[in-house]
Each structure stands twice: as C-alpha cells, then as structure tokens.
Amino acid sequence: MYAQTVINFIKAINEADVDKIYNLMTDDHVFVDSQNNKTLGKEPMKQAWIDFYKLFPDYHLEVNEVLTKNEVVIVTGIASGTYKNLKFEEKDNSWIVPAAWKAIVKDDKIELWQIFADMSKAYEIVKRNTSTENIEG
C-alpha cells in the first residue's frame, strides 16, 4: 500500500504531471532537497514543481529498489534531466546521478519527499546557462 503510493508519485513526476503530483501530496507536505533546504506545504510545492519542469522538462526518476518499513518508503535509483531540452548544443546540458528518495506516506499521500543525490552538475548547468542567457538576452 505505502510503496504503491510512492510508485504513483514517481510516475506522476516522470510524466511531469504537476496536478497528479499535487493531488498525491498531503496539505502539510514537506519537501527536502539534496542540500537539505525545506519547502513546506502543498501549495508552494506545486509552484516549485512547475518551475523545476521549466528548467528540466524531461526530469526522470529510474527506480532500482523500493524498501518499505511501515509508512516510510526508501527508493534507490537514478535521476536525470536536460536543461530546457537543449540537447546536442555546444555544451553538455544533461545530467544523470545516482539518487535515493525517502518518503513518508500518510492516508495514501506523500507527507515527506526527500532526495539524496549530488545535484551539483544540474546546478552548474543552470548557473552556466543562466549567465549565458543574461549575456545574450
């Protein structure tokens, strides 16, 4: 039951379906990113997902293993994305990293979603492209 809720959440993430993601979060949802920054609440997270997909529209999670203990679900796998779908440009705008996610499920919804991954390449790609866009634009 708990694992299936997390799998449904990951499926919604892979489909970039922000409405499904939103509907699978509890009202008091907590998101913790790879740098331990927290976003509290379902509403702010909806906008955060919208903004994230603007940067990485093909964001994808590949699941290798799912471990469950009561309402806590741990997922291991790979996260990947391409900055604004700018593939095959003069710079490498894609990233792929091993990752793990921790979820706490409450009433068939995700109360906590926490990512464990080295997202430095993704941050570097955004920074590099943002500074280029500012110069060119």
MDAnalysis code that builds the backbone (N, CA, C; Angstrom):
import MDAnalysis as mda
import numpy as np

u = mda.Universe.empty(411, n_residues=137, atom_resindex=np.repeat(np.arange(137), 3), trajectory=True)
u.add_TopologyAttr("name", ["N", "CA", "C"] * 137)
u.add_TopologyAttr("resid", np.arange(1, 138))
u.add_TopologyAttr("resname", ["MET", "TYR", "ALA", "GLN", "THR", "VAL", "ILE", "ASN", "PHE", "ILE", "LYS", "ALA", "ILE", "ASN", "GLU", "ALA", "ASP", "VAL", "ASP", "LYS", "ILE", "TYR", "ASN", "LEU", "MET", "THR", "ASP", "ASP", "HIS", "VAL", "PHE", "VAL", "ASP", "SER", "GLN", "ASN", "ASN", "LYS", "THR", "LEU", "GLY", "LYS", "GLU", "PRO", "MET", "LYS", "GLN", "ALA", "TRP", "ILE", "ASP", "PHE", "TYR", "LYS", "LEU", "PHE", "PRO", "ASP", "TYR", "HIS", "LEU", "GLU", "VAL", "ASN", "GLU", "VAL", "LEU", "THR", "LYS", "ASN", "GLU", "VAL", "VAL", "ILE", "VAL", "THR", "GLY", "ILE", "ALA", "SER", "GLY", "THR", "TYR", "LYS", "ASN", "LEU", "LYS", "PHE", "GLU", "GLU", "LYS", "ASP", "ASN", "SER", "TRP", "ILE", "VAL", "PRO", "ALA", "ALA", "TRP", "LYS", "ALA", "ILE", "VAL", "LYS", "ASP", "ASP", "LYS", "ILE", "GLU", "LEU", "TRP", "GLN", "ILE", "PHE", "ALA", "ASP", "MET", "SER", "LYS", "ALA", "TYR", "GLU", "ILE", "VAL", "LYS", "ARG", "ASN", "THR", "SER", "THR", "GLU", "ASN", "ILE", "GLU", "GLY"])
u.atoms.positions = np.array([
    [0.832, -1.198, 0.000],
    [0.000, 0.000, 0.000],
    [0.876, 1.261, 0.000],
    [1.809, 1.361, 0.958],
    [2.663, 2.548, 1.038],
    [3.559, 2.654, -0.193],
    [4.151, 1.528, -0.569],
    [5.055, 1.539, -1.732],
    [4.302, 1.955, -2.997],
    [3.075, 1.497, -3.151],
    [2.313, 1.842, -4.355],
    [2.039, 3.338, -4.441],
    [1.791, 3.968, -3.313],
    [1.593, 5.424, -3.296],
    [2.848, 6.125, -3.798],
    [4.010, 5.657, -3.355],
    [5.277, 6.255, -3.789],
    [5.509, 5.996, -5.273],
    [5.225, 4.799, -5.731],
    [5.372, 4.487, -7.162],
    [4.447, 5.382, -7.991],
    [3.238, 5.612, -7.525],
    [2.317, 6.514, -8.232],
    [2.863, 7.942, -8.267],
    [3.488, 8.369, -7.175],
    [4.095, 9.703, -7.099],
    [5.237, 9.813, -8.108],
    [6.077, 8.800, -8.151],
    [7.193, 8.792, -9.107],
    [6.675, 8.779, -10.541],
    [5.637, 8.028, -10.796],
    [5.037, 8.006, -12.143],
    [4.550, 9.406, -12.523],
    [3.906, 10.092, -11.594],
    [3.441, 11.463, -11.860],
    [4.626, 12.394, -12.118],
    [5.715, 12.217, -11.360],
    [6.922, 13.017, -11.592],
    [7.465, 12.753, -12.985],
    [7.559, 11.482, -13.367],
    [8.097, 11.139, -14.684],
    [7.208, 11.620, -15.832],
    [5.943, 11.773, -15.565],
    [5.011, 12.303, -16.574],
    [4.956, 13.824, -16.542],
    [5.684, 14.443, -15.616],
    [5.662, 15.899, -15.421],
    [4.224, 16.384, -15.231],
    [3.439, 15.587, -14.537],
    [2.027, 15.898, -14.302],
    [1.886, 16.569, -12.933],
    [2.015, 17.877, -12.928],
    [2.014, 18.634, -11.674],
    [0.692, 18.475, -10.929],
    [-0.414, 18.364, -11.636],
    [-1.698, 18.179, -10.954],
    [-1.744, 16.844, -10.215],
    [-1.230, 15.781, -10.837],
    [-1.185, 14.479, -10.154],
    [-0.245, 14.537, -8.957],
    [0.912, 15.170, -9.150],
    [1.853, 15.318, -8.042],
    [1.160, 16.047, -6.893],
    [0.501, 17.153, -7.221],
    [-0.208, 17.973, -6.233],
    [-1.248, 17.136, -5.473],
    [-2.015, 16.348, -6.209],
    [-3.068, 15.543, -5.596],
    [-2.534, 14.403, -4.741],
    [-1.277, 14.049, -4.927],
    [-0.670, 12.987, -4.132],
    [0.097, 13.512, -2.919],
    [0.110, 14.819, -2.719],
    [0.784, 15.404, -1.555],
    [-0.241, 15.708, -0.454],
    [0.199, 15.541, 0.796],
    [-0.644, 15.978, 1.905],
    [-0.618, 17.510, 1.960],
    [-1.600, 18.091, 2.607],
    [-1.632, 19.559, 2.738],
    [-0.389, 20.087, 3.452],
    [0.119, 19.305, 4.420],
    [1.301, 19.725, 5.174],
    [2.591, 19.082, 4.628],
    [2.587, 18.799, 3.347],
    [3.719, 18.160, 2.666],
    [5.032, 18.890, 2.962],
    [6.093, 18.104, 3.137],
    [7.434, 18.652, 3.332],
    [8.335, 18.089, 2.242],
    [9.008, 18.979, 1.521],
    [9.998, 18.574, 0.521],
    [11.367, 18.993, 1.043],
    [12.314, 18.068, 0.995],
    [13.681, 18.364, 1.404],
    [14.577, 18.066, 0.213],
    [15.276, 19.094, -0.285],
    [16.122, 18.890, -1.453],
    [17.479, 18.321, -1.067],
    [18.326, 18.135, -2.052],
    [19.618, 17.488, -1.830],
    [20.574, 18.326, -0.992],
    [20.264, 19.599, -0.803],
    [21.094, 20.463, 0.039],
    [20.441, 20.721, 1.396],
    [19.421, 19.920, 1.690],
    [18.696, 19.977, 2.950],
    [17.845, 21.233, 3.115],
    [17.512, 21.897, 2.013],
    [16.563, 23.008, 2.052],
    [15.155, 22.429, 2.088],
    [14.285, 23.036, 2.875],
    [12.923, 22.529, 3.034],
    [11.911, 23.478, 2.418],
    [10.920, 22.883, 1.781],
    [9.754, 23.622, 1.315],
    [8.562, 23.001, 2.016],
    [7.783, 23.832, 2.692],
    [6.660, 23.350, 3.482],
    [5.345, 23.685, 2.806],
    [4.495, 22.688, 2.692],
    [3.151, 22.906, 2.175],
    [2.985, 22.489, 0.727],
    [1.807, 22.044, 0.452],
    [1.416, 21.548, -0.863],
    [1.396, 22.664, -1.906],
    [0.887, 23.825, -1.531],
    [0.767, 24.929, -2.495],
    [2.131, 25.430, -2.973],
    [3.074, 25.724, -2.065],
    [4.397, 26.160, -2.538],
    [5.090, 25.086, -3.384],
    [4.849, 23.818, -3.068],
    [5.489, 22.750, -3.833],
    [4.910, 22.631, -5.236],
    [3.651, 22.950, -5.394],
    [3.075, 22.908, -6.742],
    [3.829, 23.896, -7.634],
    [4.035, 25.109, -7.150],
    [4.772, 26.106, -7.929],
    [6.225, 25.686, -8.119],
    [6.805, 25.075, -7.104],
    [8.195, 24.615, -7.215],
    [8.331, 23.561, -8.314],
    [7.370, 22.639, -8.406],
    [7.414, 21.641, -9.486],
    [7.235, 22.306, -10.845],
    [6.335, 23.258, -10.953],
    [6.137, 23.967, -12.216],
    [7.444, 24.632, -12.639],
    [8.087, 25.323, -11.712],
    [9.359, 25.999, -12.003],
    [10.457, 25.004, -12.354],
    [10.504, 23.880, -11.652],
    [11.531, 22.874, -11.908],
    [11.384, 22.299, -13.314],
    [10.150, 22.020, -13.721],
    [9.923, 21.462, -15.065],
    [10.223, 22.482, -16.164],
    [10.178, 23.757, -15.855],
    [10.613, 24.763, -16.829],
    [12.105, 24.630, -17.079],
    [12.857, 24.278, -16.050],
    [14.300, 24.090, -16.180],
    [14.641, 22.729, -16.765],
    [13.971, 21.681, -16.291],
    [14.275, 20.312, -16.698],
    [12.987, 19.589, -17.108],
    [12.456, 19.890, -18.297],
    [11.170, 19.322, -18.702],
    [11.175, 17.799, -18.860],
    [12.354, 17.204, -19.033],
    [12.417, 15.757, -19.182],
    [12.928, 15.062, -17.920],
    [12.815, 15.722, -16.773],
    [13.258, 15.143, -15.500],
    [12.668, 13.753, -15.358],
    [13.531, 12.812, -14.970],
    [13.093, 11.420, -14.920],
    [13.751, 10.699, -13.751],
    [12.965, 9.886, -13.066],
    [13.467, 9.042, -11.993],
    [13.379, 7.591, -12.437],
    [14.492, 6.898, -12.319],
    [14.518, 5.471, -12.622],
    [14.654, 4.726, -11.300],
    [13.733, 3.840, -11.040],
    [13.692, 3.121, -9.769],
    [14.446, 1.802, -9.890],
    [15.366, 1.577, -8.953],
    [16.077, 0.298, -8.887],
    [15.541, -0.581, -7.763],
    [15.257, 0.032, -6.610],
    [14.821, -0.743, -5.465],
    [13.883, 0.090, -4.596],
    [12.906, -0.577, -4.008],
    [11.960, 0.066, -3.100],
    [11.959, -0.719, -1.787],
    [12.241, -0.014, -0.702],
    [12.265, -0.625, 0.626],
    [11.195, 0.045, 1.475],
    [10.411, -0.752, 2.174],
    [9.306, -0.207, 2.955],
    [9.367, -0.707, 4.389],
    [9.193, 0.215, 5.310],
    [9.003, -0.134, 6.725],
    [7.894, 0.755, 7.257],
    [6.739, 0.148, 7.423],
    [5.540, 0.877, 7.821],
    [5.284, 2.000, 6.816],
    [5.155, 3.234, 7.278],
    [4.821, 4.336, 6.374],
    [6.043, 4.973, 5.717],
    [7.241, 4.484, 6.046],
    [8.476, 5.024, 5.469],
    [8.888, 4.171, 4.267],
    [9.092, 4.833, 3.148],
    [9.491, 4.140, 1.923],
    [10.785, 4.767, 1.424],
    [11.778, 3.929, 1.167],
    [13.051, 4.371, 0.623],
    [13.160, 3.814, -0.796],
    [13.529, 4.684, -1.716],
    [13.674, 4.294, -3.116],
    [15.103, 4.606, -3.541],
    [15.736, 3.676, -4.236],
    [17.043, 3.954, -4.819],
    [16.924, 3.901, -6.331],
    [17.799, 4.661, -6.990],
    [17.744, 4.664, -8.447],
    [18.606, 5.740, -9.047],
    [18.113, 6.300, -10.135],
    [18.848, 7.304, -10.900],
    [17.906, 8.456, -11.227],
    [18.429, 9.673, -11.103],
    [17.692, 10.877, -11.520],
    [18.429, 11.475, -12.704],
    [17.664, 12.014, -13.657],
    [18.294, 12.622, -14.830],
    [17.427, 13.742, -15.362],
    [18.051, 14.595, -16.166],
    [17.322, 15.689, -16.798],
    [18.197, 16.415, -17.793],
    [17.542, 17.212, -18.608],
    [18.233, 18.040, -19.589],
    [17.716, 19.456, -19.455],
    [18.618, 20.399, -19.333],
    [18.244, 21.797, -19.156],
    [17.443, 22.295, -20.359],
    [16.192, 22.631, -20.121],
    [15.275, 23.185, -21.129],
    [15.307, 22.415, -22.440],
    [15.560, 21.105, -22.356],
    [15.645, 20.224, -23.526],
    [16.685, 20.675, -24.538],
    [17.711, 21.403, -24.109],
    [18.770, 21.865, -25.008],
    [19.824, 20.776, -25.156],
    [19.470, 19.736, -25.884],
    [20.408, 18.651, -26.138],
    [21.240, 19.001, -27.367],
    [22.383, 18.384, -27.450],
    [23.243, 18.493, -28.629],
    [23.649, 19.927, -28.936],
    [23.672, 20.747, -27.932],
    [24.179, 22.102, -28.106],
    [25.693, 22.053, -27.966],
    [26.336, 23.176, -28.049],
    [27.788, 23.207, -27.903],
    [28.232, 22.792, -26.502],
    [27.321, 22.847, -25.523],
    [27.655, 22.445, -24.171],
    [26.785, 21.246, -23.783],
    [27.277, 20.509, -22.842],
    [26.525, 19.373, -22.329],
    [25.517, 19.890, -21.307],
    [24.239, 19.787, -21.618],
    [23.184, 20.293, -20.745],
    [22.396, 19.183, -20.060],
    [22.905, 17.968, -20.120],
    [22.230, 16.832, -19.496],
    [22.992, 16.384, -18.263],
    [22.272, 15.777, -17.354],
    [22.885, 15.225, -16.153],
    [22.176, 13.937, -15.774],
    [22.924, 13.076, -15.127],
    [22.381, 11.813, -14.622],
    [23.161, 11.471, -13.361],
    [22.443, 11.180, -12.277],
    [23.100, 10.924, -10.998],
    [22.419, 9.771, -10.256],
    [23.218, 8.996, -9.520],
    [22.589, 8.042, -8.608],
    [21.835, 8.832, -7.545],
    [20.720, 8.284, -7.103],
    [19.907, 9.024, -6.140],
    [19.127, 8.056, -5.260],
    [18.667, 8.597, -4.146],
    [17.747, 7.885, -3.269],
    [16.707, 8.887, -2.800],
    [15.542, 8.377, -2.505],
    [14.455, 9.223, -2.027],
    [13.834, 8.584, -0.796],
    [13.481, 9.422, 0.136],
    [12.759, 8.960, 1.323],
    [11.369, 9.569, 1.276],
    [10.383, 8.728, 1.470],
    [9.001, 9.204, 1.511],
    [8.355, 8.733, 2.802],
    [7.501, 9.583, 3.322],
    [6.610, 9.168, 4.403],
    [5.198, 9.296, 3.845],
    [4.469, 8.205, 3.939],
    [3.126, 8.141, 3.372],
    [2.109, 8.242, 4.494],
    [1.123, 9.102, 4.287],
    [0.046, 9.284, 5.268],
    [-1.269, 9.366, 4.501],
    [-2.201, 8.484, 4.825],
    [-3.516, 8.472, 4.174],
    [-3.391, 8.435, 2.653],
    [-2.514, 7.567, 2.141],
    [-2.304, 7.364, 0.697],
    [-1.781, 8.605, -0.020],
    [-1.097, 9.478, 0.717],
    [-0.488, 10.673, 0.127],
    [0.931, 10.815, 0.672],
    [1.728, 11.593, -0.031],
    [3.109, 11.797, 0.367],
    [3.190, 12.974, 1.343],
    [3.591, 12.673, 2.564],
    [3.750, 13.709, 3.585],
    [5.165, 14.301, 3.539],
    [6.153, 13.447, 3.251],
    [7.537, 13.888, 3.138],
    [8.134, 13.303, 1.865],
    [8.856, 14.133, 1.119],
    [9.626, 13.670, -0.043],
    [11.003, 14.296, 0.078],
    [12.001, 13.440, 0.264],
    [13.361, 13.919, 0.449],
    [14.280, 13.237, -0.550],
    [15.129, 14.033, -1.209],
    [16.063, 13.499, -2.183],
    [17.481, 13.502, -1.623],
    [18.189, 12.425, -1.928],
    [19.600, 12.289, -1.584],
    [20.355, 12.054, -2.890],
    [21.062, 13.075, -3.353],
    [21.803, 12.962, -4.620],
    [22.779, 14.122, -4.715],
    [23.810, 13.925, -5.490],
    [24.749, 15.007, -5.777],
    [24.220, 15.750, -7.004],
    [23.544, 16.842, -6.755],
    [22.911, 17.603, -7.835],
    [23.799, 18.735, -8.349],
    [25.076, 18.703, -8.003],
    [25.971, 19.806, -8.363],
    [26.065, 20.020, -9.872],
    [26.041, 18.942, -10.665],
    [26.116, 19.126, -12.124],
    [24.862, 19.848, -12.632],
    [23.702, 19.493, -12.119],
    [22.463, 20.165, -12.529],
    [22.511, 21.644, -12.157],
    [22.978, 21.950, -10.938],
    [23.085, 23.348, -10.511],
    [24.074, 24.111, -11.381],
    [25.186, 23.446, -11.731],
    [26.209, 24.080, -12.568],
    [25.655, 24.373, -13.969],
    [24.872, 23.456, -14.504],
    [24.264, 23.648, -15.833],
    [23.324, 24.850, -15.805],
    [22.500, 24.943, -14.766],
    [21.577, 26.087, -14.647],
    [22.371, 27.380, -14.547],
    [23.370, 27.394, -13.686],
    [24.174, 28.603, -13.499],
    [24.861, 29.017, -14.800],
    [25.473, 28.056, -15.487],
    [26.169, 28.344, -16.734],
    [25.215, 28.897, -17.792],
    [24.064, 28.262, -17.948],
    [23.106, 28.698, -18.957],
    [22.427, 30.007, -18.585],
    [22.191, 30.216, -17.284],
    [21.552, 31.452, -16.843],
    [22.487, 32.630, -17.107],
    [23.771, 32.481, -16.811],
    [24.701, 33.575, -17.066],
    [24.857, 33.818, -18.565],
    [24.810, 32.750, -19.376],
    [24.881, 32.905, -20.840],
    [23.635, 33.604, -21.364],
    [22.457, 33.189, -20.834],
    [21.207, 33.804, -21.280],
    [21.176, 35.272, -20.928],
    [21.692, 35.645, -19.759],
    [21.725, 37.048, -19.359],
    [22.631, 37.864, -20.273],
    [23.745, 37.280, -20.680],
    [24.667, 37.986, -21.583],
    [24.048, 38.129, -22.971],
    [23.441, 37.010, -23.457],
    [22.902, 37.012, -24.812],
    [21.552, 37.718, -24.895],
    [20.801, 37.706, -23.811],
    [19.440, 38.199, -23.863],
    [19.338, 39.596, -23.397],
])
